[in-house]
Amino acid sequence: MASGSLWASAASFYVPLTLGWFALVELSCPTAIVAGHTARRRAGRRGLPGWAPAAIVTSRLCALYALLVMGAAVGLVVGPAVLSDHMK
């Protein structure tokens, strides 16, 4: 029952969702970093405790994760091509 058409339909469904999720994460990271630094500055001026340092750390971890995923995706696409080129 498993055929290539089944794989193609699953890939055509999940790949755009994965790329959309990655784009959402990659575009929201700089915004979160700027917002965290702004919140930390405002809380420091008013002498209020806050979650701004946690937001800054979380947003930077999110950016690092997105870069690692992008590197893995590029490696999975480019790696076999480079290896096959060196085998010739």
N, CA, C and O atoms as a Maestro MAE file, in Angstrom:
{
 s_m_m2io_version
 :::
 2.0.0
}

f_m_ct {
 s_m_title
 :::
 protein
 m_atom[352] {
  # First column is atom index #
  i_m_mmod_type
  r_m_x_coord
  r_m_y_coord
  r_m_z_coord
  i_m_residue_number
  s_m_chain_name
  s_m_pdb_residue_name
  s_m_pdb_atom_name
  i_m_atomic_number
  :::
  1 25 0.810 -1.192 0.000 1 A "MET " " N  " 7
  2 3 0.000 0.000 0.000 1 A "MET " " CA " 6
  3 2 0.857 1.261 0.000 1 A "MET " " C  " 6
  4 15 0.462 2.272 -0.580 1 A "MET " " O  " 8
  5 25 2.009 1.218 0.633 2 A "ALA " " N  " 7
  6 3 2.855 2.415 0.677 2 A "ALA " " CA " 6
  7 2 3.501 2.614 -0.680 2 A "ALA " " C  " 6
  8 15 4.149 1.717 -1.220 2 A "ALA " " O  " 8
  9 25 3.314 3.786 -1.209 3 A "SER " " N  " 7
  10 3 3.880 4.062 -2.529 3 A "SER " " CA " 6
  11 2 4.516 5.442 -2.515 3 A "SER " " C  " 6
  12 15 4.438 6.171 -1.525 3 A "SER " " O  " 8
  13 25 5.132 5.778 -3.604 4 A "GLY " " N  " 7
  14 3 5.758 7.086 -3.727 4 A "GLY " " CA " 6
  15 2 4.756 8.219 -3.661 4 A "GLY " " C  " 6
  16 15 5.081 9.304 -3.179 4 A "GLY " " O  " 8
  17 25 3.547 7.988 -4.136 5 A "SER " " N  " 7
  18 3 2.543 9.050 -4.116 5 A "SER " " CA " 6
  19 2 2.127 9.386 -2.693 5 A "SER " " C  " 6
  20 15 1.817 10.537 -2.387 5 A "SER " " O  " 8
  21 25 2.118 8.378 -1.820 6 A "LEU " " N  " 7
  22 3 1.795 8.634 -0.417 6 A "LEU " " CA " 6
  23 2 2.868 9.503 0.222 6 A "LEU " " C  " 6
  24 15 2.549 10.434 0.962 6 A "LEU " " O  " 8
  25 25 4.130 9.212 -0.053 7 A "TRP " " N  " 7
  26 3 5.229 10.016 0.473 7 A "TRP " " CA " 6
  27 2 5.161 11.428 -0.087 7 A "TRP " " C  " 6
  28 15 5.385 12.393 0.644 7 A "TRP " " O  " 8
  29 25 4.854 11.561 -1.377 8 A "ALA " " N  " 7
  30 3 4.794 12.888 -1.987 8 A "ALA " " CA " 6
  31 2 3.689 13.727 -1.350 8 A "ALA " " C  " 6
  32 15 3.872 14.922 -1.119 8 A "ALA " " O  " 8
  33 25 2.555 13.111 -1.067 9 A "SER " " N  " 7
  34 3 1.469 13.887 -0.472 9 A "SER " " CA " 6
  35 2 1.811 14.300 0.959 9 A "SER " " C  " 6
  36 15 1.479 15.407 1.383 9 A "SER " " O  " 8
  37 25 2.477 13.412 1.704 10 A "ALA " " N  " 7
  38 3 2.864 13.768 3.075 10 A "ALA " " CA " 6
  39 2 3.927 14.859 3.057 10 A "ALA " " C  " 6
  40 15 3.867 15.798 3.851 10 A "ALA " " O  " 8
  41 25 4.902 14.739 2.155 11 A "ALA " " N  " 7
  42 3 5.958 15.756 2.077 11 A "ALA " " CA " 6
  43 2 5.394 17.089 1.626 11 A "ALA " " C  " 6
  44 15 5.803 18.137 2.125 11 A "ALA " " O  " 8
  45 25 4.456 17.060 0.685 12 A "SER " " N  " 7
  46 3 3.886 18.323 0.215 12 A "SER " " CA " 6
  47 2 3.038 18.992 1.288 12 A "SER " " C  " 6
  48 15 2.780 20.193 1.213 12 A "SER " " O  " 8
  49 25 2.603 18.229 2.281 13 A "PHE " " N  " 7
  50 3 1.840 18.809 3.379 13 A "PHE " " CA " 6
  51 2 2.745 19.326 4.490 13 A "PHE " " C  " 6
  52 15 2.533 20.428 4.996 13 A "PHE " " O  " 8
  53 25 3.755 18.542 4.877 14 A "TYR " " N  " 7
  54 3 4.570 18.887 6.038 14 A "TYR " " CA " 6
  55 2 5.698 19.869 5.742 14 A "TYR " " C  " 6
  56 15 6.058 20.662 6.613 14 A "TYR " " O  " 8
  57 25 6.258 19.838 4.549 15 A "VAL " " N  " 7
  58 3 7.370 20.737 4.242 15 A "VAL " " CA " 6
  59 2 6.945 22.200 4.299 15 A "VAL " " C  " 6
  60 15 7.647 22.992 4.928 15 A "VAL " " O  " 8
  61 25 5.840 22.606 3.682 16 A "PRO " " N  " 7
  62 3 5.445 24.019 3.830 16 A "PRO " " CA " 6
  63 2 5.141 24.407 5.270 16 A "PRO " " C  " 6
  64 15 5.427 25.534 5.676 16 A "PRO " " O  " 8
  65 25 4.568 23.497 6.046 17 A "LEU " " N  " 7
  66 3 4.310 23.804 7.453 17 A "LEU " " CA " 6
  67 2 5.605 23.998 8.208 17 A "LEU " " C  " 6
  68 15 5.712 24.907 9.031 17 A "LEU " " O  " 8
  69 25 6.594 23.155 7.941 18 A "THR " " N  " 7
  70 3 7.886 23.268 8.609 18 A "THR " " CA " 6
  71 2 8.578 24.561 8.213 18 A "THR " " C  " 6
  72 15 9.119 25.257 9.072 18 A "THR " " O  " 8
  73 25 8.572 24.894 6.941 19 A "LEU " " N  " 7
  74 3 9.198 26.126 6.486 19 A "LEU " " CA " 6
  75 2 8.472 27.353 7.035 19 A "LEU " " C  " 6
  76 15 9.107 28.356 7.358 19 A "LEU " " O  " 8
  77 25 7.162 27.278 7.140 20 A "GLY " " N  " 7
  78 3 6.403 28.389 7.712 20 A "GLY " " CA " 6
  79 2 6.707 28.582 9.180 20 A "GLY " " C  " 6
  80 15 6.839 29.714 9.644 20 A "GLY " " O  " 8
  81 25 6.820 27.479 9.926 21 A "TRP " " N  " 7
  82 3 7.164 27.563 11.338 21 A "TRP " " CA " 6
  83 2 8.559 28.136 11.520 21 A "TRP " " C  " 6
  84 15 8.787 28.961 12.404 21 A "TRP " " O  " 8
  85 25 9.494 27.695 10.681 22 A "PHE " " N  " 7
  86 3 10.861 28.199 10.754 22 A "PHE " " CA " 6
  87 2 10.892 29.693 10.448 22 A "PHE " " C  " 6
  88 15 11.595 30.445 11.124 22 A "PHE " " O  " 8
  89 25 10.140 30.133 9.442 23 A "ALA " " N  " 7
  90 3 10.107 31.562 9.108 23 A "ALA " " CA " 6
  91 2 9.506 32.365 10.256 23 A "ALA " " C  " 6
  92 15 9.980 33.460 10.559 23 A "ALA " " O  " 8
  93 25 8.477 31.838 10.892 24 A "LEU " " N  " 7
  94 3 7.870 32.526 12.029 24 A "LEU " " CA " 6
  95 2 8.871 32.689 13.167 24 A "LEU " " C  " 6
  96 15 8.972 33.765 13.756 24 A "LEU " " O  " 8
  97 25 9.604 31.637 13.476 25 A "VAL " " N  " 7
  98 3 10.598 31.697 14.554 25 A "VAL " " CA " 6
  99 2 11.712 32.662 14.187 25 A "VAL " " C  " 6
  100 15 12.124 33.482 15.007 25 A "VAL " " O  " 8
  101 25 12.199 32.566 12.960 26 A "GLU " " N  " 7
  102 3 13.324 33.399 12.535 26 A "GLU " " CA " 6
  103 2 12.942 34.885 12.501 26 A "GLU " " C  " 6
  104 15 13.778 35.733 12.812 26 A "GLU " " O  " 8
  105 25 11.731 35.210 12.142 27 A "LEU " " N  " 7
  106 3 11.309 36.612 12.091 27 A "LEU " " CA " 6
  107 2 10.942 37.162 13.467 27 A "LEU " " C  " 6
  108 15 11.051 38.367 13.695 27 A "LEU " " O  " 8
  109 25 10.513 36.306 14.381 28 A "SER " " N  " 7
  110 3 10.108 36.804 15.700 28 A "SER " " CA " 6
  111 2 11.284 36.947 16.667 28 A "SER " " C  " 6
  112 15 11.169 37.671 17.657 28 A "SER " " O  " 8
  113 25 12.393 36.290 16.414 29 A "CYS " " N  " 7
  114 3 13.541 36.364 17.332 29 A "CYS " " CA " 6
  115 2 14.107 37.775 17.475 29 A "CYS " " C  " 6
  116 15 14.282 38.223 18.608 29 A "CYS " " O  " 8
  117 25 14.403 38.498 16.401 30 A "PRO " " N  " 7
  118 3 14.929 39.858 16.591 30 A "PRO " " CA " 6
  119 2 13.946 40.778 17.315 30 A "PRO " " C  " 6
  120 15 14.351 41.622 18.114 30 A "PRO " " O  " 8
  121 25 12.662 40.611 17.032 31 A "THR " " N  " 7
  122 3 11.651 41.417 17.706 31 A "THR " " CA " 6
  123 2 11.643 41.123 19.207 31 A "THR " " C  " 6
  124 15 11.545 42.043 20.019 31 A "THR " " O  " 8
  125 25 11.747 39.852 19.574 32 A "ALA " " N  " 7
  126 3 11.749 39.478 20.987 32 A "ALA " " CA " 6
  127 2 13.008 39.977 21.695 32 A "ALA " " C  " 6
  128 15 12.944 40.385 22.854 32 A "ALA " " O  " 8
  129 25 14.143 39.948 21.014 33 A "ILE " " N  " 7
  130 3 15.376 40.438 21.627 33 A "ILE " " CA " 6
  131 2 15.279 41.933 21.907 33 A "ILE " " C  " 6
  132 15 15.636 42.385 22.995 33 A "ILE " " O  " 8
  133 25 14.802 42.697 20.939 34 A "VAL " " N  " 7
  134 3 14.657 44.146 21.124 34 A "VAL " " CA " 6
  135 2 13.634 44.450 22.217 34 A "VAL " " C  " 6
  136 15 13.861 45.325 23.053 34 A "VAL " " O  " 8
  137 25 12.519 43.738 22.214 35 A "ALA " " N  " 7
  138 3 11.492 43.970 23.233 35 A "ALA " " CA " 6
  139 2 12.007 43.621 24.636 35 A "ALA " " C  " 6
  140 15 11.690 44.319 25.599 35 A "ALA " " O  " 8
  141 25 12.792 42.554 24.757 36 A "GLY " " N  " 7
  142 3 13.356 42.189 26.063 36 A "GLY " " CA " 6
  143 2 14.314 43.237 26.592 36 A "GLY " " C  " 6
  144 15 14.287 43.564 27.778 36 A "GLY " " O  " 8
  145 25 15.167 43.770 25.715 37 A "HIS " " N  " 7
  146 3 16.101 44.813 26.155 37 A "HIS " " CA " 6
  147 2 15.360 46.105 26.527 37 A "HIS " " C  " 6
  148 15 15.728 46.785 27.484 37 A "HIS " " O  " 8
  149 25 14.322 46.432 25.765 38 A "THR " " N  " 7
  150 3 13.522 47.614 26.085 38 A "THR " " CA " 6
  151 2 12.823 47.442 27.437 38 A "THR " " C  " 6
  152 15 12.789 48.373 28.242 38 A "THR " " O  " 8
  153 25 12.275 46.269 27.682 39 A "ALA " " N  " 7
  154 3 11.597 46.012 28.961 39 A "ALA " " CA " 6
  155 2 12.584 46.055 30.122 39 A "ALA " " C  " 6
  156 15 12.260 46.569 31.192 39 A "ALA " " O  " 8
  157 25 13.778 45.524 29.919 40 A "ARG " " N  " 7
  158 3 14.782 45.563 30.985 40 A "ARG " " CA " 6
  159 2 15.185 46.996 31.308 40 A "ARG " " C  " 6
  160 15 15.345 47.346 32.477 40 A "ARG " " O  " 8
  161 25 15.348 47.820 30.293 41 A "ARG " " N  " 7
  162 3 15.717 49.218 30.505 41 A "ARG " " CA " 6
  163 2 14.597 49.965 31.237 41 A "ARG " " C  " 6
  164 15 14.865 50.723 32.169 41 A "ARG " " O  " 8
  165 25 13.362 49.755 30.823 42 A "ARG " " N  " 7
  166 3 12.238 50.443 31.475 42 A "ARG " " CA " 6
  167 2 12.059 49.985 32.920 42 A "ARG " " C  " 6
  168 15 11.792 50.798 33.804 42 A "ARG " " O  " 8
  169 25 12.204 48.684 33.156 43 A "ALA " " N  " 7
  170 3 12.063 48.178 34.533 43 A "ALA " " CA " 6
  171 2 13.192 48.682 35.406 43 A "ALA " " C  " 6
  172 15 12.975 48.964 36.584 43 A "ALA " " O  " 8
  173 25 14.403 48.804 34.856 44 A "GLY " " N  " 7
  174 3 15.529 49.326 35.627 44 A "GLY " " CA " 6
  175 2 15.345 50.779 36.008 44 A "GLY " " C  " 6
  176 15 15.728 51.188 37.105 44 A "GLY " " O  " 8
  177 25 14.763 51.566 35.114 45 A "ARG " " N  " 7
  178 3 14.521 52.990 35.418 45 A "ARG " " CA " 6
  179 2 13.492 53.167 36.520 45 A "ARG " " C  " 6
  180 15 13.599 54.081 37.338 45 A "ARG " " O  " 8
  181 25 12.502 52.297 36.541 46 A "ARG " " N  " 7
  182 3 11.431 52.422 37.524 46 A "ARG " " CA " 6
  183 2 11.686 51.616 38.789 46 A "ARG " " C  " 6
  184 15 10.924 51.709 39.752 46 A "ARG " " O  " 8
  185 25 12.757 50.824 38.789 47 A "GLY " " N  " 7
  186 3 13.086 50.021 39.967 47 A "GLY " " CA " 6
  187 2 12.141 48.857 40.177 47 A "GLY " " C  " 6
  188 15 11.908 48.448 41.315 47 A "GLY " " O  " 8
  189 25 11.599 48.322 39.113 48 A "LEU " " N  " 7
  190 3 10.655 47.216 39.206 48 A "LEU " " CA " 6
  191 2 11.336 45.900 38.866 48 A "LEU " " C  " 6
  192 15 12.183 45.847 37.975 48 A "LEU " " O  " 8
  193 25 10.967 44.836 39.575 49 A "PRO " " N  " 7
  194 3 11.476 43.524 39.160 49 A "PRO " " CA " 6
  195 2 10.697 43.069 37.923 49 A "PRO " " C  " 6
  196 15 9.572 43.511 37.692 49 A "PRO " " O  " 8
  197 25 11.282 42.219 37.164 50 A "GLY " " N  " 7
  198 3 10.580 41.765 35.972 50 A "GLY " " CA " 6
  199 2 11.189 40.516 35.374 50 A "GLY " " C  " 6
  200 15 12.190 39.986 35.857 50 A "GLY " " O  " 8
  201 25 10.557 40.064 34.312 51 A "TRP " " N  " 7
  202 3 10.984 38.871 33.609 51 A "TRP " " CA " 6
  203 2 11.804 39.201 32.370 51 A "TRP " " C  " 6
  204 15 12.008 38.334 31.521 51 A "TRP " " O  " 8
  205 25 12.274 40.425 32.251 52 A "ALA " " N  " 7
  206 3 12.995 40.836 31.055 52 A "ALA " " CA " 6
  207 2 14.263 40.020 30.816 52 A "ALA " " C  " 6
  208 15 14.499 39.626 29.674 52 A "ALA " " O  " 8
  209 25 15.092 39.743 31.821 53 A "PRO " " N  " 7
  210 3 16.283 38.912 31.546 53 A "PRO " " CA " 6
  211 2 15.926 37.519 31.039 53 A "PRO " " C  " 6
  212 15 16.610 36.975 30.172 53 A "PRO " " O  " 8
  213 25 14.864 36.948 31.577 54 A "ALA " " N  " 7
  214 3 14.427 35.632 31.092 54 A "ALA " " CA " 6
  215 2 13.958 35.723 29.644 54 A "ALA " " C  " 6
  216 15 14.201 34.809 28.856 54 A "ALA " " O  " 8
  217 25 13.292 36.814 29.290 55 A "ALA " " N  " 7
  218 3 12.839 36.998 27.914 55 A "ALA " " CA " 6
  219 2 14.021 37.160 26.969 55 A "ALA " " C  " 6
  220 15 13.998 36.648 25.850 55 A "ALA " " O  " 8
  221 25 15.046 37.865 27.409 56 A "ILE " " N  " 7
  222 3 16.234 38.055 26.575 56 A "ILE " " CA " 6
  223 2 16.939 36.719 26.352 56 A "ILE " " C  " 6
  224 15 17.317 36.403 25.224 56 A "ILE " " O  " 8
  225 25 17.117 35.939 27.405 57 A "VAL " " N  " 7
  226 3 17.788 34.645 27.282 57 A "VAL " " CA " 6
  227 2 16.973 33.703 26.397 57 A "VAL " " C  " 6
  228 15 17.528 33.017 25.538 57 A "VAL " " O  " 8
  229 25 15.672 33.671 26.605 58 A "THR " " N  " 7
  230 3 14.824 32.799 25.812 58 A "THR " " CA " 6
  231 2 14.839 33.180 24.335 58 A "THR " " C  " 6
  232 15 14.896 32.306 23.470 58 A "THR " " O  " 8
  233 25 14.791 34.466 24.045 59 A "SER " " N  " 7
  234 3 14.785 34.887 22.643 59 A "SER " " CA " 6
  235 2 16.124 34.593 21.977 59 A "SER " " C  " 6
  236 15 16.161 34.254 20.794 59 A "SER " " O  " 8
  237 25 17.215 34.716 22.713 60 A "ARG " " N  " 7
  238 3 18.523 34.387 22.126 60 A "ARG " " CA " 6
  239 2 18.679 32.884 21.927 60 A "ARG " " C  " 6
  240 15 19.282 32.453 20.944 60 A "ARG " " O  " 8
  241 25 18.146 32.083 22.843 61 A "LEU " " N  " 7
  242 3 18.159 30.639 22.641 61 A "LEU " " CA " 6
  243 2 17.304 30.246 21.429 61 A "LEU " " C  " 6
  244 15 17.647 29.328 20.684 61 A "LEU " " O  " 8
  245 25 16.209 30.944 21.251 62 A "CYS " " N  " 7
  246 3 15.349 30.707 20.097 62 A "CYS " " CA " 6
  247 2 16.092 31.031 18.800 62 A "CYS " " C  " 6
  248 15 15.994 30.287 17.823 62 A "CYS " " O  " 8
  249 25 16.827 32.131 18.790 63 A "ALA " " N  " 7
  250 3 17.604 32.503 17.604 63 A "ALA " " CA " 6
  251 2 18.704 31.480 17.345 63 A "ALA " " C  " 6
  252 15 18.948 31.119 16.194 63 A "ALA " " O  " 8
  253 25 19.367 31.010 18.391 64 A "LEU " " N  " 7
  254 3 20.405 29.996 18.236 64 A "LEU " " CA " 6
  255 2 19.824 28.696 17.691 64 A "LEU " " C  " 6
  256 15 20.416 28.062 16.817 64 A "LEU " " O  " 8
  257 25 18.677 28.309 18.204 65 A "TYR " " N  " 7
  258 3 18.009 27.103 17.725 65 A "TYR " " CA " 6
  259 2 17.652 27.231 16.248 65 A "TYR " " C  " 6
  260 15 17.842 26.292 15.475 65 A "TYR " " O  " 8
  261 25 17.139 28.385 15.862 66 A "ALA " " N  " 7
  262 3 16.779 28.592 14.461 66 A "ALA " " CA " 6
  263 2 18.013 28.516 13.564 66 A "ALA " " C  " 6
  264 15 17.945 27.960 12.468 66 A "ALA " " O  " 8
  265 25 19.127 29.065 14.014 67 A "LEU " " N  " 7
  266 3 20.358 28.976 13.225 67 A "LEU " " CA " 6
  267 2 20.858 27.541 13.124 67 A "LEU " " C  " 6
  268 15 21.331 27.126 12.066 67 A "LEU " " O  " 8
  269 25 20.759 26.783 14.206 68 A "LEU " " N  " 7
  270 3 21.171 25.383 14.165 68 A "LEU " " CA " 6
  271 2 20.287 24.555 13.232 68 A "LEU " " C  " 6
  272 15 20.784 23.702 12.497 68 A "LEU " " O  " 8
  273 25 18.991 24.805 13.263 69 A "VAL " " N  " 7
  274 3 18.077 24.092 12.366 69 A "VAL " " CA " 6
  275 2 18.367 24.459 10.916 69 A "VAL " " C  " 6
  276 15 18.363 23.594 10.041 69 A "VAL " " O  " 8
  277 25 18.618 25.737 10.662 70 A "MET " " N  " 7
  278 3 18.940 26.157 9.305 70 A "MET " " CA " 6
  279 2 20.244 25.502 8.841 70 A "MET " " C  " 6
  280 15 20.338 25.058 7.697 70 A "MET " " O  " 8
  281 25 21.242 25.438 9.713 71 A "GLY " " N  " 7
  282 3 22.494 24.782 9.356 71 A "GLY " " CA " 6
  283 2 22.305 23.301 9.077 71 A "GLY " " C  " 6
  284 15 22.903 22.761 8.146 71 A "GLY " " O  " 8
  285 25 21.479 22.642 9.875 72 A "ALA " " N  " 7
  286 3 21.204 21.222 9.650 72 A "ALA " " CA " 6
  287 2 20.465 21.008 8.328 72 A "ALA " " C  " 6
  288 15 20.763 20.070 7.588 72 A "ALA " " O  " 8
  289 25 19.507 21.878 8.040 73 A "ALA " " N  " 7
  290 3 18.758 21.752 6.781 73 A "ALA " " CA " 6
  291 2 19.673 21.971 5.579 73 A "ALA " " C  " 6
  292 15 19.602 21.231 4.598 73 A "ALA " " O  " 8
  293 25 20.517 22.967 5.655 74 A "VAL " " N  " 7
  294 3 21.457 23.218 4.558 74 A "VAL " " CA " 6
  295 2 22.432 22.051 4.443 74 A "VAL " " C  " 6
  296 15 22.765 21.635 3.333 74 A "VAL " " O  " 8
  297 25 22.887 21.525 5.557 75 A "GLY " " N  " 7
  298 3 23.792 20.383 5.531 75 A "GLY " " CA " 6
  299 2 23.162 19.145 4.924 75 A "GLY " " C  " 6
  300 15 23.824 18.401 4.199 75 A "GLY " " O  " 8
  301 25 21.881 18.916 5.214 76 A "LEU " " N  " 7
  302 3 21.202 17.765 4.644 76 A "LEU " " CA " 6
  303 2 20.982 17.906 3.140 76 A "LEU " " C  " 6
  304 15 20.953 16.910 2.416 76 A "LEU " " O  " 8
  305 25 20.831 19.125 2.681 77 A "VAL " " N  " 7
  306 3 20.618 19.342 1.251 77 A "VAL " " CA " 6
  307 2 21.942 19.382 0.496 77 A "VAL " " C  " 6
  308 15 22.069 18.779 -0.570 77 A "VAL " " O  " 8
  309 25 22.925 20.089 1.044 78 A "VAL " " N  " 7
  310 3 24.194 20.295 0.346 78 A "VAL " " CA " 6
  311 2 25.166 19.138 0.577 78 A "VAL " " C  " 6
  312 15 25.968 18.821 -0.301 78 A "VAL " " O  " 8
  313 25 25.102 18.509 1.743 79 A "GLY " " N  " 7
  314 3 26.045 17.462 2.085 79 A "GLY " " CA " 6
  315 2 26.117 16.322 1.082 79 A "GLY " " C  " 6
  316 15 27.213 15.996 0.624 79 A "GLY " " O  " 8
  317 25 24.997 15.701 0.719 80 A "PRO " " N  " 7
  318 3 25.071 14.616 -0.262 80 A "PRO " " CA " 6
  319 2 25.624 15.062 -1.624 80 A "PRO " " C  " 6
  320 15 26.326 14.304 -2.294 80 A "PRO " " O  " 8
  321 25 25.304 16.285 -2.019 81 A "ALA " " N  " 7
  322 3 25.832 16.775 -3.291 81 A "ALA " " CA " 6
  323 2 27.343 16.933 -3.235 81 A "ALA " " C  " 6
  324 15 28.038 16.604 -4.197 81 A "ALA " " O  " 8
  325 25 27.853 17.431 -2.124 82 A "VAL " " N  " 7
  326 3 29.299 17.598 -1.982 82 A "VAL " " CA " 6
  327 2 29.983 16.239 -1.918 82 A "VAL " " C  " 6
  328 15 31.032 16.035 -2.528 82 A "VAL " " O  " 8
  329 25 29.378 15.301 -1.171 83 A "LEU " " N  " 7
  330 3 29.966 13.962 -1.056 83 A "LEU " " CA " 6
  331 2 29.965 13.245 -2.394 83 A "LEU " " C  " 6
  332 15 30.946 12.586 -2.739 83 A "LEU " " O  " 8
  333 25 28.887 13.359 -3.151 84 A "SER " " N  " 7
  334 3 28.845 12.683 -4.451 84 A "SER " " CA " 6
  335 2 29.809 13.324 -5.421 84 A "SER " " C  " 6
  336 15 30.337 12.645 -6.303 84 A "SER " " O  " 8
  337 25 30.048 14.602 -5.283 85 A "ASP " " N  " 7
  338 3 31.007 15.278 -6.168 85 A "ASP " " CA " 6
  339 2 32.432 14.831 -5.845 85 A "ASP " " C  " 6
  340 15 33.254 14.718 -6.755 85 A "ASP " " O  " 8
  341 25 32.744 14.574 -4.579 86 A "HIS " " N  " 7
  342 3 34.077 14.132 -4.200 86 A "HIS " " CA " 6
  343 2 34.318 12.657 -4.530 86 A "HIS " " C  " 6
  344 15 35.467 12.221 -4.615 86 A "HIS " " O  " 8
  345 25 33.254 11.897 -4.713 87 A "MET " " N  " 7
  346 3 33.396 10.473 -5.031 87 A "MET " " CA " 6
  347 2 33.802 10.257 -6.494 87 A "MET " " C  " 6
  348 15 34.274 9.175 -6.843 87 A "MET " " O  " 8
  349 25 33.631 11.244 -7.334 88 A "LYS " " N  " 7
  350 3 33.930 11.066 -8.764 88 A "LYS " " CA " 6
  351 2 35.393 11.072 -9.036 88 A "LYS " " C  " 6
  352 15 35.807 10.933 -10.187 88 A "LYS " " O  " 8
  :::
 }
 m_bond[351] {
  # First column is bond index #
  i_m_from
  i_m_to
  i_m_order
  :::
  1 1 2 1
  2 2 3 1
  3 3 4 2
  4 3 5 1
  5 5 6 1
  6 6 7 1
  7 7 8 2
  8 7 9 1
  9 9 10 1
  10 10 11 1
  11 11 12 2
  12 11 13 1
  13 13 14 1
  14 14 15 1
  15 15 16 2
  16 15 17 1
  17 17 18 1
  18 18 19 1
  19 19 20 2
  20 19 21 1
  21 21 22 1
  22 22 23 1
  23 23 24 2
  24 23 25 1
  25 25 26 1
  26 26 27 1
  27 27 28 2
  28 27 29 1
  29 29 30 1
  30 30 31 1
  31 31 32 2
  32 31 33 1
  33 33 34 1
  34 34 35 1
  35 35 36 2
  36 35 37 1
  37 37 38 1
  38 38 39 1
  39 39 40 2
  40 39 41 1
  41 41 42 1
  42 42 43 1
  43 43 44 2
  44 43 45 1
  45 45 46 1
  46 46 47 1
  47 47 48 2
  48 47 49 1
  49 49 50 1
  50 50 51 1
  51 51 52 2
  52 51 53 1
  53 53 54 1
  54 54 55 1
  55 55 56 2
  56 55 57 1
  57 57 58 1
  58 58 59 1
  59 59 60 2
  60 59 61 1
  61 61 62 1
  62 62 63 1
  63 63 64 2
  64 63 65 1
  65 65 66 1
  66 66 67 1
  67 67 68 2
  68 67 69 1
  69 69 70 1
  70 70 71 1
  71 71 72 2
  72 71 73 1
  73 73 74 1
  74 74 75 1
  75 75 76 2
  76 75 77 1
  77 77 78 1
  78 78 79 1
  79 79 80 2
  80 79 81 1
  81 81 82 1
  82 82 83 1
  83 83 84 2
  84 83 85 1
  85 85 86 1
  86 86 87 1
  87 87 88 2
  88 87 89 1
  89 89 90 1
  90 90 91 1
  91 91 92 2
  92 91 93 1
  93 93 94 1
  94 94 95 1
  95 95 96 2
  96 95 97 1
  97 97 98 1
  98 98 99 1
  99 99 100 2
  100 99 101 1
  101 101 102 1
  102 102 103 1
  103 103 104 2
  104 103 105 1
  105 105 106 1
  106 106 107 1
  107 107 108 2
  108 107 109 1
  109 109 110 1
  110 110 111 1
  111 111 112 2
  112 111 113 1
  113 113 114 1
  114 114 115 1
  115 115 116 2
  116 115 117 1
  117 117 118 1
  118 118 119 1
  119 119 120 2
  120 119 121 1
  121 121 122 1
  122 122 123 1
  123 123 124 2
  124 123 125 1
  125 125 126 1
  126 126 127 1
  127 127 128 2
  128 127 129 1
  129 129 130 1
  130 130 131 1
  131 131 132 2
  132 131 133 1
  133 133 134 1
  134 134 135 1
  135 135 136 2
  136 135 137 1
  137 137 138 1
  138 138 139 1
  139 139 140 2
  140 139 141 1
  141 141 142 1
  142 142 143 1
  143 143 144 2
  144 143 145 1
  145 145 146 1
  146 146 147 1
  147 147 148 2
  148 147 149 1
  149 149 150 1
  150 150 151 1
  151 151 152 2
  152 151 153 1
  153 153 154 1
  154 154 155 1
  155 155 156 2
  156 155 157 1
  157 157 158 1
  158 158 159 1
  159 159 160 2
  160 159 161 1
  161 161 162 1
  162 162 163 1
  163 163 164 2
  164 163 165 1
  165 165 166 1
  166 166 167 1
  167 167 168 2
  168 167 169 1
  169 169 170 1
  170 170 171 1
  171 171 172 2
  172 171 173 1
  173 173 174 1
  174 174 175 1
  175 175 176 2
  176 175 177 1
  177 177 178 1
  178 178 179 1
  179 179 180 2
  180 179 181 1
  181 181 182 1
  182 182 183 1
  183 183 184 2
  184 183 185 1
  185 185 186 1
  186 186 187 1
  187 187 188 2
  188 187 189 1
  189 189 190 1
  190 190 191 1
  191 191 192 2
  192 191 193 1
  193 193 194 1
  194 194 195 1
  195 195 196 2
  196 195 197 1
  197 197 198 1
  198 198 199 1
  199 199 200 2
  200 199 201 1
  201 201 202 1
  202 202 203 1
  203 203 204 2
  204 203 205 1
  205 205 206 1
  206 206 207 1
  207 207 208 2
  208 207 209 1
  209 209 210 1
  210 210 211 1
  211 211 212 2
  212 211 213 1
  213 213 214 1
  214 214 215 1
  215 215 216 2
  216 215 217 1
  217 217 218 1
  218 218 219 1
  219 219 220 2
  220 219 221 1
  221 221 222 1
  222 222 223 1
  223 223 224 2
  224 223 225 1
  225 225 226 1
  226 226 227 1
  227 227 228 2
  228 227 229 1
  229 229 230 1
  230 230 231 1
  231 231 232 2
  232 231 233 1
  233 233 234 1
  234 234 235 1
  235 235 236 2
  236 235 237 1
  237 237 238 1
  238 238 239 1
  239 239 240 2
  240 239 241 1
  241 241 242 1
  242 242 243 1
  243 243 244 2
  244 243 245 1
  245 245 246 1
  246 246 247 1
  247 247 248 2
  248 247 249 1
  249 249 250 1
  250 250 251 1
  251 251 252 2
  252 251 253 1
  253 253 254 1
  254 254 255 1
  255 255 256 2
  256 255 257 1
  257 257 258 1
  258 258 259 1
  259 259 260 2
  260 259 261 1
  261 261 262 1
  262 262 263 1
  263 263 264 2
  264 263 265 1
  265 265 266 1
  266 266 267 1
  267 267 268 2
  268 267 269 1
  269 269 270 1
  270 270 271 1
  271 271 272 2
  272 271 273 1
  273 273 274 1
  274 274 275 1
  275 275 276 2
  276 275 277 1
  277 277 278 1
  278 278 279 1
  279 279 280 2
  280 279 281 1
  281 281 282 1
  282 282 283 1
  283 283 284 2
  284 283 285 1
  285 285 286 1
  286 286 287 1
  287 287 288 2
  288 287 289 1
  289 289 290 1
  290 290 291 1
  291 291 292 2
  292 291 293 1
  293 293 294 1
  294 294 295 1
  295 295 296 2
  296 295 297 1
  297 297 298 1
  298 298 299 1
  299 299 300 2
  300 299 301 1
  301 301 302 1
  302 302 303 1
  303 303 304 2
  304 303 305 1
  305 305 306 1
  306 306 307 1
  307 307 308 2
  308 307 309 1
  309 309 310 1
  310 310 311 1
  311 311 312 2
  312 311 313 1
  313 313 314 1
  314 314 315 1
  315 315 316 2
  316 315 317 1
  317 317 318 1
  318 318 319 1
  319 319 320 2
  320 319 321 1
  321 321 322 1
  322 322 323 1
  323 323 324 2
  324 323 325 1
  325 325 326 1
  326 326 327 1
  327 327 328 2
  328 327 329 1
  329 329 330 1
  330 330 331 1
  331 331 332 2
  332 331 333 1
  333 333 334 1
  334 334 335 1
  335 335 336 2
  336 335 337 1
  337 337 338 1
  338 338 339 1
  339 339 340 2
  340 339 341 1
  341 341 342 1
  342 342 343 1
  343 343 344 2
  344 343 345 1
  345 345 346 1
  346 346 347 1
  347 347 348 2
  348 347 349 1
  349 349 350 1
  350 350 351 1
  351 351 352 2
  :::
 }
}
